[in-house]
Every structure is written in C-alpha cells, then in structure tokens.
Amino acid sequence: MGFKDNLKAKLAPARDKVSHLAQRHEGKIGHGLERAARTVDHKTKGKYSDKIETSTGKAKEALGRMAHKDDTGGTTPPPAS
C-alpha cells in the first residue's frame, strides 16, 4: 500500500464526518461564508470584490458537493434554487 492510499484510508472517517456535518448544517455554513465574504469585502473597501465573489461561489459549490454526496460514493446535484 502506497503513501497516498494509506493517507486516504486514514482520512476516510474524517471525510465522512465532514460530509455528515455539511448535510446537517449546509444552510448555516453557507450563511457563514456569505457573512465572511461581506466582511472581507467591506474591510478591503471593495478592492477584491471579484475575487471574493468567485472564491465564495467555489466554496459554496464544494459545500454543495460535500453535503449532497450519496452512500454509493457518487454525488447528487443540489436542488435548483
């Protein structure tokens, strides 16, 4: 078993727990991301708004993928908003 396989095996329980927490608290986590983005944007006086918006969107997409993972290891798309 290689280093990468060994690391994946050891991190699997943590990944499952994070996925479970993301499922339970997706709304709160998303709200926290938005709030953090607004705070950073305010502190930087809008200088990095584009980058903040892009990174917040990517973080929310990752959260959605994590929260909507099914038991077979695949993903189900998040509901349309």
N, CA, C and O of each residue as an XYZ file, in Angstrom:
324
protein
N       0.855     -1.173      0.000
C       0.000      0.000      0.000
C       0.898      1.231      0.000
O       1.784      1.360      0.845
N       0.666      2.132     -0.948
C       1.472      3.331     -1.072
C       1.072      4.394     -0.056
O       0.064      4.277      0.641
N       1.886      5.420      0.001
C       1.653      6.512      0.938
C       0.291      7.162      0.699
O      -0.452      7.431      1.643
N      -0.028      7.411     -0.569
C      -1.292      8.066     -0.901
C      -2.485      7.210     -0.481
O      -3.454      7.725      0.077
N      -2.419      5.909     -0.747
C      -3.503      5.003     -0.361
C      -3.645      4.943      1.152
O      -4.755      4.935      1.683
N      -2.509      4.901      1.839
C      -2.513      4.860      3.296
C      -3.143      6.130      3.860
O      -3.942      6.069      4.794
N      -2.786      7.261      3.300
C      -3.338      8.540      3.751
C      -4.844      8.605      3.502
O      -5.597      9.053      4.367
N      -5.285      8.161      2.327
C      -6.715      8.143      2.018
C      -7.483      7.268      3.017
O      -8.563      7.643      3.471
N      -6.928      6.117      3.352
C      -7.584      5.204      4.285
C      -7.718      5.838      5.666
O      -8.732      5.661      6.342
N      -6.699      6.571      6.076
C      -6.739      7.203      7.404
C      -7.669      8.409      7.438
O      -8.241      8.719      8.483
N      -7.826      9.092      6.309
C      -8.671     10.288      6.267
C     -10.132      9.998      5.947
O     -10.973     10.888      6.070
N     -10.445      8.791      5.546
C     -11.822      8.447      5.172
C     -12.830      8.722      6.289
O     -13.882      9.296      6.008
N     -12.559      8.340      7.545
C     -13.537      8.636      8.606
C     -13.755     10.137      8.793
O     -14.880     10.566      9.050
N     -12.707     10.933      8.669
C     -12.850     12.387      8.813
C     -13.683     12.948      7.671
O     -14.528     13.816      7.887
N     -13.449     12.455      6.448
C     -14.209     12.923      5.293
C     -15.690     12.604      5.466
O     -16.550     13.426      5.149
N     -15.982     11.405      5.972
C     -17.371     11.021      6.187
C     -18.035     11.909      7.232
O     -19.195     12.292      7.079
N     -17.307     12.234      8.289
C     -17.859     13.079      9.350
C     -18.113     14.492      8.826
O     -19.147     15.091      9.121
N     -17.170     15.020      8.051
C     -17.339     16.356      7.485
C     -18.545     16.370      6.542
O     -19.325     17.323      6.544
N     -18.696     15.327      5.748
C     -19.825     15.234      4.839
C     -21.143     15.228      5.618
O     -22.100     15.904      5.242
N     -21.179     14.466      6.693
C     -22.383     14.392      7.529
C     -22.697     15.761      8.137
O     -23.851     16.189      8.139
N     -21.677     16.443      8.649
C     -21.890     17.769      9.236
C     -22.343     18.768      8.172
O     -23.185     19.625      8.439
N     -21.786     18.656      6.975
C     -22.189     19.548      5.892
C     -23.657     19.327      5.527
O     -24.372     20.279      5.214
N     -24.103     18.075      5.569
C     -25.503     17.777      5.271
C     -26.419     18.408      6.317
O     -27.456     18.979      5.983
N     -26.029     18.300      7.572
C     -26.869     18.799      8.663
C     -26.876     20.321      8.743
O     -27.890     20.915      9.111
N     -25.760     20.959      8.403
C     -25.618     22.393      8.643
C     -25.303     23.189      7.385
O     -24.666     24.239      7.465
N     -25.730     22.717      6.245
C     -25.395     23.377      4.986
C     -25.842     24.838      4.974
O     -25.094     25.710      4.532
N     -27.033     25.107      5.448
C     -27.539     26.478      5.464
C     -26.710     27.400      6.338
O     -26.399     28.525      5.946
N     -26.355     26.926      7.515
C     -25.552     27.741      8.438
C     -24.157     27.992      7.882
O     -23.622     29.093      8.010
N     -23.574     26.978      7.270
C     -22.233     27.118      6.705
C     -22.272     28.100      5.532
O     -21.395     28.955      5.405
N     -23.276     27.975      4.687
C     -23.429     28.891      3.559
C     -23.616     30.329      4.027
O     -23.049     31.260      3.455
N     -24.417     30.497      5.068
C     -24.623     31.837      5.636
C     -23.313     32.391      6.188
O     -23.021     33.575      6.024
N     -22.531     31.544      6.836
C     -21.235     31.968      7.370
C     -20.268     32.378      6.263
O     -19.518     33.342      6.411
N     -20.290     31.639      5.153
C     -19.446     32.001      4.011
C     -19.833     33.369      3.465
O     -18.969     34.198      3.180
N     -21.128     33.600      3.322
C     -21.606     34.893      2.824
C     -21.214     36.026      3.770
O     -20.766     37.089      3.340
N     -21.389     35.779      5.039
C     -21.066     36.805      6.034
C     -19.571     37.125      6.033
O     -19.183     38.291      6.096
N     -18.740     36.093      5.960
C     -17.295     36.300      5.911
C     -16.907     37.057      4.644
O     -16.051     37.940      4.683
N     -17.531     36.714      3.531
C     -17.236     37.389      2.269
C     -17.599     38.869      2.349
O     -16.834     39.724      1.902
N     -18.774     39.171      2.921
C     -19.175     40.573      3.068
C     -18.205     41.337      3.956
O     -17.854     42.478      3.657
N     -17.766     40.709      5.054
C     -16.842     41.352      5.972
C     -15.515     41.651      5.297
O     -14.992     42.759      5.415
N     -14.971     40.674      4.592
C     -13.694     40.870      3.904
C     -13.839     41.931      2.821
O     -12.957     42.774      2.655
N     -14.942     41.896      2.087
C     -15.165     42.887      1.040
C     -15.245     44.292      1.630
O     -14.708     45.242      1.062
N     -15.912     44.416      2.762
C     -16.019     45.709      3.439
C     -14.645     46.183      3.919
O     -14.291     47.349      3.742
N     -13.878     45.281      4.525
C     -12.556     45.640      5.051
C     -11.586     46.041      3.944
O     -10.718     46.886      4.160
N     -11.725     45.445      2.765
C     -10.835     45.774      1.647
C     -11.434     46.869      0.763
O     -10.896     47.187     -0.297
N     -12.549     47.437      1.211
C     -13.224     48.540      0.506
C     -13.551     48.191     -0.947
O     -13.460     49.039     -1.835
N     -13.929     46.941     -1.174
C     -14.368     46.507     -2.492
C     -13.263     46.273     -3.503
O     -13.531     45.980     -4.668
N     -12.020     46.401     -3.059
C     -10.891     46.268     -3.984
C     -10.822     44.867     -4.616
O     -10.422     44.727     -5.772
N     -11.204     43.856     -3.872
C     -11.095     42.471     -4.337
C     -12.465     41.808     -4.488
O     -12.576     40.590     -4.353
N     -13.485     42.573     -4.760
C     -14.854     42.044     -4.836
C     -14.987     40.879     -5.808
O     -15.637     39.880     -5.502
N     -14.371     41.009     -6.981
C     -14.477     39.936     -7.980
C     -13.888     38.638     -7.459
O     -14.498     37.578     -7.593
N     -12.717     38.717     -6.871
C     -12.041     37.523     -6.362
C     -12.802     36.928     -5.182
O     -12.905     35.708     -5.054
N     -13.331     37.785     -4.327
C     -14.100     37.317     -3.168
C     -15.364     36.604     -3.640
O     -15.711     35.540     -3.127
N     -16.050     37.191     -4.614
C     -17.273     36.588     -5.133
C     -16.987     35.232     -5.780
O     -17.728     34.270     -5.577
N     -15.910     35.166     -6.558
C     -15.531     33.914     -7.219
C     -15.194     32.831     -6.202
O     -15.665     31.699     -6.312
N     -14.384     33.182     -5.220
C     -13.967     32.174     -4.240
C     -15.121     31.744     -3.352
O     -15.195     30.580     -2.959
N     -16.022     32.661     -3.028
C     -17.199     32.296     -2.238
C     -18.084     31.339     -3.024
O     -18.616     30.378     -2.467
N     -18.239     31.600     -4.308
C     -19.027     30.708     -5.158
C     -18.425     29.315     -5.224
O     -19.141     28.316     -5.148
N     -17.113     29.251     -5.364
C     -16.438     27.946     -5.414
C     -16.570     27.210     -4.085
O     -16.765     25.995     -4.060
N     -16.463     27.946     -2.986
C     -16.607     27.324     -1.666
C     -18.021     26.776     -1.485
O     -18.204     25.695     -0.926
N     -19.017     27.523     -1.957
C     -20.403     27.054     -1.846
C     -20.647     25.829     -2.729
O     -21.384     24.922     -2.342
N     -20.031     25.801     -3.910
C     -20.152     24.625     -4.775
C     -19.546     23.400     -4.099
O     -20.129     22.316     -4.124
N     -18.378     23.579     -3.498
C     -17.726     22.468     -2.790
C     -18.584     22.008     -1.625
O     -18.708     20.808     -1.380
N     -19.175     22.949     -0.906
C     -20.064     22.613      0.202
C     -21.252     21.814     -0.313
O     -21.650     20.821      0.298
N     -21.814     22.241     -1.425
C     -22.942     21.520     -2.009
C     -22.577     20.107     -2.410
O     -23.337     19.169     -2.167
N     -21.408     19.952     -3.027
C     -20.963     18.603     -3.404
C     -20.770     17.736     -2.163
O     -21.138     16.562     -2.155
N     -20.200     18.311     -1.133
C     -19.943     17.557      0.093
C     -21.249     17.191      0.796
O     -21.401     16.078      1.301
N     -22.179     18.127      0.824
C     -23.438     17.913      1.546
C     -24.374     16.966      0.816
O     -25.203     16.314      1.450
N     -24.260     16.876     -0.500
C     -25.203     16.059     -1.270
C     -24.586     14.774     -1.788
O     -25.044     14.212     -2.783
N     -23.563     14.317     -1.122
C     -22.930     13.063     -1.503
C     -23.846     11.911     -1.087
O     -24.367     11.901      0.028
N     -24.038     10.953     -1.974
C     -24.869      9.810     -1.600
C     -23.998      8.664     -1.087
O     -22.771      8.748     -1.115
N     -24.630      7.612     -0.628
C     -23.925      6.499      0.008
C     -23.060      5.687     -0.938
O     -22.182      4.953     -0.484
N     -23.280      5.797     -2.231
C     -22.521      4.989     -3.173
C     -21.194      5.632     -3.552
O     -20.419      5.060     -4.319
N     -20.930      6.823     -3.015
C     -19.681      7.491     -3.324
C     -19.812      8.488     -4.448
O     -18.885      9.254     -4.713
N     -20.958      8.489     -5.117
C     -21.205      9.465     -6.174
C     -21.776     10.736     -5.565
O     -21.852     10.893     -4.346
N     -22.164     11.611     -6.431
C     -22.791     12.834     -5.924
C     -24.130     13.015     -6.592
O     -24.337     12.599     -7.732
N     -25.031     13.635     -5.875
C     -26.297     14.017     -6.442
C     -26.303     15.529     -6.524
O     -25.814     16.190     -5.608
N     -26.832     16.088     -7.574
C     -26.799     17.545     -7.700
C     -27.657     18.209     -6.641
O     -28.681     17.660     -6.235
N     -27.247     19.389     -6.190
C     -28.074     20.104     -5.213
C     -29.374     20.547     -5.862
O     -29.438     20.695     -7.083
N     -30.410     20.761     -5.062
C     -31.685     21.187     -5.630
C     -31.540     22.555     -6.299
O     -30.771     23.404     -5.848
N     -32.288     22.749     -7.372
C     -32.231     24.036     -8.098
C     -32.814     25.121     -7.222
O     -33.831     24.924     -6.557
N     -32.147     26.292     -7.227
C     -32.658     27.394     -6.408
C     -33.234     28.482     -7.242
O     -33.708     29.485     -6.708
